[in-house]
Amino acid sequence: MTRPDSGPTGAAGNEGDIPNGGPAPVPAVLNAAAPVAAAPAPSVPGPARSPERTAVPGADAARRVGLLVTLVLGGLTALPPLSMDMYLPALPAVTDALGAPAATVQLTLTTCIAGLALGQLVVGPMSDKWGRRGPLLVGMVVYVVATALCAVAPDAALLVVFRLLQGLSGAAGIVIARAVVRDLYEGVEMARFFSTLMLVSGVAPIVAPLIGAQVLRFTDWRGIFAVLTVVGVLLTAVAYRWLPETLPRERRHGGGVGPALRTMRGLLGDRVFTGYVLTGGLSFAVLFAYITASPFVIQEIHGASTQTYSLLFGLNSIGLIAVGQLNGRVLAGRVSLDKALGVGLGVIVLAGVGLVLMTAGAFGDVGLVGIAAGLFVMMAAQGLIMPNTNASALMRTPHAAGSASALIGTSSFLLGALASPFVGIAGEATAVPMAVVQLSCAVAAVCCFLFLCRPWSRPGSEEKELAGGPQAAPRIDR
């Protein structure tokens, strides 16, 4: 089955995009799904001479490189969830071993998340100035050092500091991975790649707590950080060996605090870009509320065992990944990104309404099955929202993909962190707050999509997005 390729549908090609006065956006390259020529392209990107992409020399090599890039980027985006979730089973052991209050040990999670949010604001603009490889490799080296220091932290206070440094440096993988995708892909192909990336990185939250629990069978909590240190070293070596530089020198621009702030202000001044950022961030807050409240709701209120909770958590993650693959392999190229995104938003609103009614007792006692079904539908729909909001936002910012990626990631973490405390506001006897928070964030996401993105007000954008053609591959600097 032949899938249509994305044409030049990035920021420079859509009406109302952010002006940059720079070179045209780079066409898609290293696409594992639709291989392109391995030879350097002309200095001015243009259509390939022949529409028969299967006949292009070097297609097999391009496909292999594309797979390697996918695995590397997936590993980079999976590392922060591993850093957080592998550590969760060890929290009680850390409290006992360091003789610290539970609230202090909880700060080791909070500071790591804060570091992941703030670090993206620093690394993103740096990657626009110096390219992707340098800031990424520096960030990964610092991550390895910080993780090793966590393993030998003598007290809780230093562990909090080292976890903050771990989060700040680990943010490099998330923000640069998104920027690399923007460098390599356009339009529909970008959405496809983000969906594929979910398949690789989405496994991490499922297996991380299980890995952490198994590590604790053979060693203490310090062993978890030792394992993460080894993973960081391996991932750094793989990125150094196989991840090419995707931002040519001619497309880089000056850095510094002032220029970075002006760039971000310009990005946020674009109503449509800001709309997609807020839509994605508020949808992520729905997911954050689920992660924060689901252990309490499923285990405490409904009396499920730890094993049952782990099973349900895994099923929800599998649902999210499966719908993400449906989006990338079936819908992308046939349905516009905005239509698929709209369907996903509609589903989480309906699921939120159902959860509010069920938790409030409108249907009587539905038990764990009803709540679990509503949460499954809500989480699976994120597979339509995450890749399409990322792709739609980044399509408008070829001149500042690093800064744009930083704003996307930081807003998601901050909105999620702001929403999560409200899930337990009514105490331990009801799941209504979780459902209300999720529904409120879902409705707010829909409002941002309708009133800021306004997909109907950009005539021709769908046709540009879906009408793709083969493109020549630009040179990738090493």
Backbone torsions as a table, in degrees:
resi	resn	phi	psi	omega
1	MET	NA	123.9	-178.1
2	THR	-87.5	132.4	178.8
3	ARG	-105.6	136.6	179.4
4	PRO	-65.5	141.3	178.6
5	ASP	-89.0	155.2	179.6
6	SER	-79.7	138.6	174.8
7	GLY	-93.5	-168.8	-178.7
8	PRO	-74.1	77.7	-174.7
9	THR	-109.7	20.7	-177.6
10	GLY	-79.5	-161.7	-171.4
11	ALA	-60.0	-36.6	-176.2
12	ALA	-73.0	-14.3	-174.9
13	GLY	-100.5	-5.8	-175.6
14	ASN	-110.3	140.9	179.0
15	GLU	-64.9	134.3	178.1
16	GLY	87.4	6.0	179.8
17	ASP	-73.0	166.1	-178.0
18	ILE	-69.0	122.6	177.7
19	PRO	-71.0	144.5	179.7
20	ASN	-132.9	-17.7	177.9
21	GLY	66.2	11.5	-177.3
22	GLY	-105.2	-166.3	-179.5
23	PRO	-69.0	162.4	-179.3
24	ALA	-66.6	154.5	179.9
25	PRO	-62.5	150.5	-178.6
26	VAL	-78.2	132.2	178.6
27	PRO	-67.7	172.9	-176.8
28	ALA	-69.7	139.6	176.3
29	VAL	-141.6	168.7	177.0
30	LEU	52.9	37.4	-177.2
31	ASN	-87.5	113.8	-178.4
32	ALA	-67.2	-31.7	-177.6
33	ALA	-76.9	-36.0	-178.8
34	ALA	-134.3	89.7	-172.4
35	PRO	-65.1	153.3	-179.1
36	VAL	-126.9	175.3	-176.5
37	ALA	-65.1	142.3	-179.2
38	ALA	-86.2	-18.4	-178.3
39	ALA	-75.0	155.7	178.5
40	PRO	-63.0	147.3	-179.6
41	ALA	-93.6	168.5	173.1
42	PRO	-60.5	162.9	-178.0
43	SER	-64.3	-28.9	175.9
44	VAL	-104.7	110.1	-176.9
45	PRO	-59.2	140.3	178.8
46	GLY	-153.8	176.5	-178.5
47	PRO	-64.7	148.6	174.7
48	ALA	-67.0	157.7	-176.1
49	ARG	-71.1	-32.1	-175.6
50	SER	-123.8	139.7	177.7
51	PRO	-76.3	-6.4	-176.8
52	GLU	-85.4	86.7	-177.5
53	ARG	-66.2	-27.1	-179.3
54	THR	-67.4	-19.2	-178.9
55	ALA	-93.0	-0.5	-177.2
56	VAL	-70.5	129.3	177.6
57	PRO	-62.4	147.8	177.4
58	GLY	79.5	11.1	-176.6
59	ALA	-64.1	-40.0	-178.9
60	ASP	-64.2	-40.7	178.2
61	ALA	-64.1	-41.3	178.4
62	ALA	-62.7	-37.8	-179.8
63	ARG	-66.5	-40.2	179.1
64	ARG	-65.4	-43.8	177.9
65	VAL	-62.1	-40.2	179.2
66	GLY	-60.5	-39.4	178.7
67	LEU	-66.0	-42.3	178.7
68	LEU	-62.2	-44.0	178.7
69	VAL	-61.7	-40.6	178.3
70	THR	-60.1	-45.1	-179.0
71	LEU	-66.9	-39.7	179.2
72	VAL	-65.0	-47.5	-179.7
73	LEU	-65.4	-37.5	176.0
74	GLY	-62.4	-40.9	177.1
75	GLY	-64.1	-39.1	179.5
76	LEU	-64.3	-41.0	-179.8
77	THR	-77.4	-20.9	179.0
78	ALA	-83.0	-20.3	-174.7
79	LEU	-62.2	-46.2	178.2
80	PRO	-60.3	-44.4	174.9
81	PRO	-60.4	-36.6	175.5
82	LEU	-62.0	-41.8	-178.4
83	SER	-62.7	-34.6	-179.2
84	MET	-85.1	-48.4	-169.0
85	ASP	-80.6	-30.3	175.8
86	MET	-62.9	-27.4	-174.9
87	TYR	-81.4	-19.8	-173.3
88	LEU	-58.9	-46.0	-179.7
89	PRO	-63.6	-16.1	-175.9
90	ALA	-93.0	-2.4	-175.8
91	LEU	-56.3	-48.3	178.3
92	PRO	-61.3	-38.2	180.0
93	ALA	-66.1	-37.7	178.1
94	VAL	-64.3	-42.5	179.0
95	THR	-57.8	-45.3	-179.3
96	ASP	-70.5	-43.4	-174.0
97	ALA	-67.9	-38.4	-176.9
98	LEU	-95.1	-4.7	179.3
99	GLY	60.3	37.3	-176.6
100	ALA	-109.8	153.2	175.1
101	PRO	-62.1	152.5	179.8
102	ALA	-59.9	-35.1	-179.9
103	ALA	-64.4	-36.3	178.7
104	THR	-68.4	-42.3	178.0
105	VAL	-65.5	-34.4	177.3
106	GLN	-61.6	-29.5	177.7
107	LEU	-62.1	-24.5	178.6
108	THR	-66.1	-27.5	172.9
109	LEU	-78.1	-45.3	-177.2
110	THR	-60.9	-44.5	-178.5
111	THR	-68.1	-33.3	177.3
112	CYS	-64.7	-44.2	178.4
113	ILE	-65.1	-41.7	177.8
114	ALA	-62.1	-40.3	177.0
115	GLY	-62.4	-40.8	177.8
116	LEU	-62.4	-36.1	-179.5
117	ALA	-73.3	-49.2	-175.0
118	LEU	-75.5	-33.9	-178.8
119	GLY	-60.6	-32.2	-180.0
120	GLN	-65.5	-33.1	178.5
121	LEU	-66.9	-25.6	179.5
122	VAL	-87.4	-48.9	-173.4
123	VAL	-71.8	-35.9	-178.3
124	GLY	-56.4	-57.1	177.2
125	PRO	-60.7	-34.7	177.3
126	MET	-60.0	-39.5	-178.7
127	SER	-71.1	-25.3	174.4
128	ASP	-71.9	-27.0	-179.0
129	LYS	-88.3	-46.1	-172.1
130	TRP	-108.6	4.9	-177.6
131	GLY	92.6	175.7	-173.6
132	ARG	-87.1	-39.3	-171.7
133	ARG	-66.4	-47.3	-175.3
134	GLY	-58.8	-57.9	178.5
135	PRO	-59.6	-34.8	179.6
136	LEU	-65.0	-48.9	-177.5
137	LEU	-65.8	-38.7	176.1
138	VAL	-62.4	-45.8	178.6
139	GLY	-59.6	-40.6	-178.9
140	MET	-68.3	-38.3	177.6
141	VAL	-63.3	-44.0	178.1
142	VAL	-63.1	-38.7	177.7
143	TYR	-59.2	-45.4	-179.3
144	VAL	-60.8	-45.3	-180.0
145	VAL	-63.5	-45.2	-178.7
146	ALA	-63.7	-39.0	-179.6
147	THR	-68.0	-40.1	176.5
148	ALA	-63.4	-37.6	177.3
149	LEU	-66.1	-35.5	175.6
150	CYS	-59.6	-37.3	-177.4
151	ALA	-67.2	-23.2	-177.8
152	VAL	-115.7	13.6	-178.3
153	ALA	-59.8	127.9	-176.5
154	PRO	-81.3	-20.3	-179.0
155	ASP	-149.1	170.9	-174.8
156	ALA	-67.1	-35.2	-178.2
157	ALA	-62.1	-45.8	178.6
158	LEU	-69.1	-33.8	176.7
159	LEU	-61.8	-39.2	176.5
160	VAL	-60.8	-44.9	-179.9
161	VAL	-63.8	-45.5	-178.6
162	PHE	-66.7	-34.1	177.4
163	ARG	-68.2	-35.0	175.2
164	LEU	-62.8	-44.8	178.7
165	LEU	-64.4	-37.0	177.4
166	GLN	-62.3	-42.7	178.8
167	GLY	-67.6	-43.2	179.7
168	LEU	-59.0	-44.3	-178.5
169	SER	-76.9	-36.3	178.9
170	GLY	-65.0	-21.6	178.1
171	ALA	-62.3	-23.8	-179.2
172	ALA	-58.7	-39.9	-179.2
173	GLY	-63.7	-43.4	-177.8
174	ILE	-65.9	-52.6	-171.4
175	VAL	-70.6	-38.8	-178.4
176	ILE	-75.1	-31.9	176.1
177	ALA	-59.4	-44.8	177.7
178	ARG	-64.7	-41.2	-179.9
179	ALA	-64.4	-38.9	177.6
180	VAL	-62.5	-42.4	177.2
181	VAL	-58.8	-41.5	179.1
182	ARG	-66.0	-34.6	177.6
183	ASP	-65.7	-35.5	-170.4
184	LEU	-92.8	-25.6	-170.1
185	TYR	-129.8	159.7	177.1
186	GLU	-128.5	148.9	166.4
187	GLY	48.6	-122.1	-175.6
188	VAL	-60.7	-41.2	-179.1
189	GLU	-64.0	-32.1	176.4
190	MET	-65.5	-44.5	177.9
191	ALA	-62.2	-39.7	177.4
192	ARG	-61.6	-43.7	-177.1
193	PHE	-67.3	-40.3	176.8
194	PHE	-60.8	-37.1	177.3
195	SER	-66.0	-40.8	176.6
196	THR	-64.3	-39.1	178.7
197	LEU	-60.7	-35.8	177.3
198	MET	-62.4	-33.1	179.5
199	LEU	-64.6	-38.6	-179.0
200	VAL	-78.4	-53.0	-174.6
201	SER	-77.6	-22.5	-177.4
202	GLY	-71.2	-16.0	178.0
203	VAL	-71.7	-26.8	-173.8
204	ALA	-57.8	-49.3	-179.9
205	PRO	-63.4	-23.3	-179.6
206	ILE	-75.3	-47.0	-171.4
207	VAL	-91.5	-19.0	-173.7
208	ALA	-58.3	-51.2	178.9
209	PRO	-61.6	-34.3	178.2
210	LEU	-66.6	-41.9	177.8
211	ILE	-63.5	-44.1	178.9
212	GLY	-59.2	-42.5	179.8
213	ALA	-65.0	-38.0	179.4
214	GLN	-69.8	-38.2	177.4
215	VAL	-61.3	-38.5	-179.0
216	LEU	-68.2	-17.0	176.4
217	ARG	-70.9	-25.0	-174.6
218	PHE	-112.3	-15.8	-178.2
219	THR	-151.9	-176.8	179.3
220	ASP	-93.5	-169.6	-174.6
221	TRP	-63.7	-25.8	178.9
222	ARG	-65.9	-27.3	178.6
223	GLY	-63.7	-29.7	178.0
224	ILE	-63.5	-42.9	178.7
225	PHE	-70.5	-30.0	175.2
226	ALA	-64.6	-42.4	177.4
227	VAL	-63.4	-43.5	178.4
228	LEU	-63.5	-33.8	176.5
229	THR	-63.0	-44.2	178.2
230	VAL	-63.1	-43.7	178.2
231	VAL	-60.2	-42.5	179.2
232	GLY	-62.3	-41.3	178.6
233	VAL	-62.6	-47.0	-179.4
234	LEU	-62.6	-43.6	-178.6
235	LEU	-67.2	-36.0	176.0
236	THR	-62.7	-43.7	180.0
237	ALA	-64.6	-41.3	-180.0
238	VAL	-65.7	-43.1	179.0
239	ALA	-64.0	-40.7	178.6
240	TYR	-62.6	-38.6	-175.7
241	ARG	-80.5	-39.1	-167.8
242	TRP	-118.9	-11.9	-179.6
243	LEU	-92.7	114.5	-178.8
244	PRO	-79.5	165.6	171.8
245	GLU	-74.4	124.9	-175.0
246	THR	-107.6	-2.8	178.9
247	LEU	-114.1	101.2	-179.3
248	PRO	-59.9	156.0	-176.8
249	ARG	-59.7	-35.8	-177.1
250	GLU	-69.4	-14.2	179.7
251	ARG	-101.9	2.6	177.3
252	ARG	-86.0	161.9	179.0
253	HIS	-142.8	165.3	-175.7
254	GLY	-57.9	151.5	-178.9
255	GLY	-117.6	-155.1	-174.0
256	GLY	106.6	163.4	-177.1
257	VAL	-63.0	-46.8	-178.2
258	GLY	-60.3	-55.2	178.1
259	PRO	-58.9	-37.9	179.4
260	ALA	-63.3	-43.4	179.4
261	LEU	-65.6	-39.0	178.5
262	ARG	-65.9	-38.7	177.8
263	THR	-62.7	-46.2	-179.6
264	MET	-65.9	-37.2	177.6
265	ARG	-64.2	-39.3	177.0
266	GLY	-64.7	-39.7	177.8
267	LEU	-63.3	-47.0	-179.3
268	LEU	-69.1	-20.3	176.1
269	GLY	-73.4	-14.3	175.5
270	ASP	-83.5	112.3	-174.0
271	ARG	-57.3	-43.1	-175.1
272	VAL	-69.1	-45.2	177.5
273	PHE	-57.9	-47.8	179.0
274	THR	-60.9	-37.2	178.0
275	GLY	-61.2	-45.1	178.6
276	TYR	-66.9	-38.1	178.6
277	VAL	-61.9	-46.9	-179.7
278	LEU	-68.5	-38.5	178.0
279	THR	-60.3	-47.0	178.8
280	GLY	-66.8	-40.2	-179.5
281	GLY	-65.5	-42.1	179.2
282	LEU	-68.8	-35.4	175.5
283	SER	-66.8	-36.8	175.9
284	PHE	-65.6	-32.5	176.6
285	ALA	-63.3	-33.7	174.2
286	VAL	-60.1	-45.2	178.5
287	LEU	-65.2	-41.0	179.4
288	PHE	-62.8	-41.6	178.5
289	ALA	-61.7	-38.2	177.1
290	TYR	-64.1	-47.0	-178.6
291	ILE	-61.8	-40.4	-177.4
292	THR	-70.0	-42.5	-170.1
293	ALA	-96.4	-23.1	-171.4
294	SER	-62.0	-37.6	177.5
295	PRO	-60.0	-41.6	179.3
296	PHE	-67.5	-46.9	-176.2
297	VAL	-64.1	-45.9	-173.4
298	ILE	-78.1	-40.9	-174.6
299	GLN	-89.6	-41.8	-175.6
300	GLU	-84.4	-49.9	-176.4
301	ILE	-74.7	-43.7	-175.5
302	HIS	-101.4	2.3	170.8
303	GLY	68.6	23.0	179.4
304	ALA	-76.7	154.7	178.8
305	SER	-79.0	168.7	176.6
306	THR	-60.8	-39.0	179.2
307	GLN	-64.4	-40.7	178.2
308	THR	-64.4	-41.6	178.0
309	TYR	-61.9	-44.0	179.8
310	SER	-61.6	-39.3	178.7
311	LEU	-63.7	-46.8	-179.9
312	LEU	-65.3	-40.0	177.5
313	PHE	-60.2	-44.2	179.0
314	GLY	-64.9	-40.9	179.1
315	LEU	-62.9	-41.1	178.7
316	ASN	-64.4	-39.2	177.9
317	SER	-66.4	-39.9	177.4
318	ILE	-63.9	-39.2	177.1
319	GLY	-61.8	-42.4	178.1
320	LEU	-61.6	-45.7	-179.3
321	ILE	-64.4	-42.5	-177.7
322	ALA	-62.6	-44.4	179.1
323	VAL	-67.9	-34.4	175.1
324	GLY	-60.7	-40.1	177.2
325	GLN	-69.7	-35.9	173.7
326	LEU	-59.9	-42.1	179.2
327	ASN	-63.0	-44.5	-175.1
328	GLY	-77.3	-36.5	-172.6
329	ARG	-96.7	-21.2	-176.4
330	VAL	-116.7	-51.1	-172.9
331	LEU	-79.0	-41.5	-176.5
332	ALA	-61.6	128.2	-176.8
333	GLY	94.0	-17.7	177.1
334	ARG	-111.1	-34.3	178.7
335	VAL	-122.5	138.1	-178.8
336	SER	-63.6	155.0	179.6
337	LEU	-59.3	-39.8	-178.5
338	ASP	-66.2	-38.0	178.7
339	LYS	-67.0	-44.5	177.8
340	ALA	-63.0	-40.9	177.7
341	LEU	-62.7	-43.1	179.0
342	GLY	-60.7	-39.5	177.8
343	VAL	-64.3	-44.4	179.1
344	GLY	-60.4	-43.0	179.0
345	LEU	-64.6	-40.8	178.1
346	GLY	-61.9	-38.1	-179.1
347	VAL	-66.9	-43.1	-178.4
348	ILE	-69.7	-29.0	175.3
349	VAL	-67.3	-46.3	179.1
350	LEU	-62.7	-41.6	177.8
351	ALA	-64.6	-37.3	177.7
352	GLY	-64.4	-41.8	176.9
353	VAL	-61.0	-45.3	179.5
354	GLY	-61.4	-41.3	179.9
355	LEU	-66.9	-38.7	177.2
356	VAL	-61.7	-45.6	-179.7
357	LEU	-65.0	-41.8	-178.6
358	MET	-68.3	-44.9	-178.7
359	THR	-69.6	-25.8	178.4
360	ALA	-83.4	-4.4	177.7
361	GLY	84.4	17.8	-179.1
362	ALA	-64.9	-26.6	-179.9
363	PHE	-109.8	18.6	-175.3
364	GLY	81.6	-159.9	-179.6
365	ASP	-86.7	100.0	-178.2
366	VAL	-82.7	-14.0	178.3
367	GLY	72.1	-170.9	-176.7
368	LEU	-68.1	-32.7	-176.0
369	VAL	-61.0	-46.1	-178.9
370	GLY	-64.9	-45.0	179.4
371	ILE	-63.5	-44.2	-179.1
372	ALA	-63.3	-37.9	179.1
373	ALA	-65.1	-43.7	178.5
374	GLY	-62.8	-42.1	178.5
375	LEU	-66.2	-37.1	178.9
376	PHE	-62.4	-46.9	179.7
377	VAL	-61.9	-42.6	-178.5
378	MET	-64.6	-42.2	-178.9
379	MET	-73.0	-38.3	-179.9
380	ALA	-62.8	-35.8	-179.5
381	ALA	-64.5	-20.1	176.7
382	GLN	-62.5	-22.0	176.7
383	GLY	-65.6	-20.3	173.4
384	LEU	-90.5	-22.3	-172.8
385	ILE	-91.1	-50.6	-173.1
386	MET	-58.6	-55.7	-177.4
387	PRO	-65.0	-34.0	-175.3
388	ASN	-78.4	-34.1	174.5
389	THR	-69.2	-41.7	177.7
390	ASN	-60.1	-48.5	-178.0
391	ALA	-64.7	-44.2	-177.2
392	SER	-64.7	-38.7	178.8
393	ALA	-69.8	-45.4	-175.9
394	LEU	-72.8	-23.0	176.1
395	MET	-59.7	-25.0	-176.6
396	ARG	-90.6	-0.2	-170.4
397	THR	-133.9	55.8	-180.0
398	PRO	-67.9	-22.9	-176.5
399	HIS	-85.2	-11.5	-177.3
400	ALA	-150.3	54.2	-175.5
401	ALA	-65.0	-34.8	179.4
402	GLY	-65.2	-47.2	178.9
403	SER	-65.0	-40.5	178.7
404	ALA	-63.9	-42.1	177.6
405	SER	-62.5	-37.9	178.3
406	ALA	-62.8	-43.1	179.3
407	LEU	-65.5	-39.0	178.6
408	ILE	-62.2	-49.4	-177.1
409	GLY	-68.0	-44.0	-178.3
410	THR	-65.1	-42.5	179.9
411	SER	-62.9	-37.5	179.7
412	SER	-64.0	-47.2	-179.0
413	PHE	-66.3	-41.9	-177.8
414	LEU	-67.6	-45.2	179.0
415	LEU	-64.1	-38.2	176.9
416	GLY	-65.0	-41.9	179.2
417	ALA	-66.6	-34.2	178.4
418	LEU	-70.5	-35.1	-176.4
419	ALA	-79.2	-35.0	-170.4
420	SER	-62.1	-34.9	-179.3
421	PRO	-63.7	-22.7	-175.9
422	PHE	-77.9	-11.4	-176.2
423	VAL	-69.5	-21.4	179.7
424	GLY	-112.0	21.8	-172.8
425	ILE	-67.0	-23.9	-177.6
426	ALA	-100.3	13.0	177.5
427	GLY	93.5	-163.8	-169.9
428	GLU	-101.2	4.8	-173.5
429	ALA	-101.0	-1.2	-175.6
430	THR	-147.3	148.1	176.3
431	ALA	-100.7	5.9	-178.8
432	VAL	-58.5	-44.2	-179.7
433	PRO	-57.2	-40.9	177.6
434	MET	-57.7	-48.4	-178.0
435	ALA	-65.6	-38.9	-180.0
436	VAL	-66.3	-43.2	178.1
437	VAL	-61.6	-44.5	-179.8
438	GLN	-63.1	-44.8	179.7
439	LEU	-65.4	-41.5	-179.7
440	SER	-61.6	-45.1	179.0
441	CYS	-66.1	-37.7	179.2
442	ALA	-65.3	-43.9	178.3
443	VAL	-64.1	-41.3	178.1
444	ALA	-62.6	-38.0	177.4
445	ALA	-63.0	-43.2	177.9
446	VAL	-61.8	-41.9	179.4
447	CYS	-62.3	-42.8	177.9
448	CYS	-63.1	-40.2	179.5
449	PHE	-64.9	-43.2	-176.3
450	LEU	-75.1	-41.4	-170.9
451	PHE	-97.7	-17.5	177.5
452	LEU	-107.1	-48.8	179.3
453	CYS	-71.3	-41.2	178.6
454	ARG	44.0	63.7	-175.1
455	PRO	-59.6	-30.0	-179.7
456	TRP	-71.1	-16.2	-176.1
457	SER	-90.1	3.4	179.0
458	ARG	-115.0	79.4	-175.4
459	PRO	-61.5	137.1	177.5
460	GLY	87.2	-10.5	-177.4
461	SER	-65.7	-36.5	179.9
462	GLU	-67.1	-41.2	179.9
463	GLU	-64.1	-41.5	177.8
464	LYS	-62.7	-39.0	-176.8
465	GLU	-68.4	-43.4	-174.6
466	LEU	-84.0	-25.6	-178.3
467	ALA	-85.8	99.9	-179.5
468	GLY	-117.3	163.1	176.1
469	GLY	-145.6	164.4	178.4
470	PRO	-63.7	144.9	-178.6
471	GLN	-129.7	154.5	174.1
472	ALA	-76.2	147.3	-178.0
473	ALA	-89.1	130.9	176.5
474	PRO	-75.3	165.3	178.2
475	ARG	-73.0	138.9	176.1
476	ILE	-108.1	117.9	-178.9
477	ASP	-74.1	142.8	176.0
478	ARG	-100.9	NA	NA
